Amino acid sequence: MVEEASKSEQINITEVWTTTWETPYIMRLALSAGIGGLLFGYNTGVIAGALLYIKEEFGEVDNKTWLQEIIVSMTVAGAIVGAAIGGWYNDKFGRRMSVLIADVLFLLGALVMVIAHAPWVIILGRLLVGFGVGMASMTSPLYISEMSHRHRVHGGGCWESRRFQRSFSSASC
């Protein structure tokens, strides 16, 4: 029974791999939409190095740790709000438009941070980037799963179901 399930899983994985390379659209889609997750990690991590230069540029940031904390945490706070709004926006206007809006928010936030003349402008830019991060984190996985389903490559489906069921029972897909 276990050998039979293993062979079935191997066939399913081979089918998914073959179908993915037969339809390069899925790879391009996953890479472009998956950038949202990359940007979330990048924006969270890059502030540690940037904060050193922000302290040099703005003396008041160097003297006030609460201001440093606000600058660092605004992306996460914006991501919370962006994810909540992103869910509603996905339903109302669609996934593609949500991804485009998230990209525009990333761009606007970056531009605002570039022209920052005071710490509050950096905070505003980080908040805008956070909105984009939240929307992208909400929309990208949903968009990838919906578009890949159309092309017969769907995340786990029966294979994941079988692995879960085998853990608890002898049922199969």
Secondary structure, DSSP 8 states (H G I E B T S, - for coil): -HHHHHHHHHHHHHHHHHHHHH-HHHHHHHHHHHHHHHHHHHHHHHHHHHHHHHHHH-HHHHH-HHHHHHHHHHHHHHHHHHHHHHHHHHHHH-HHHHHHHHHHHHHHHHHHHHT--SHHHHHHHHHHHHHHHHHHHHHHHHHHHHHHHHTT--SSTHHHHHHHHHHH-S---
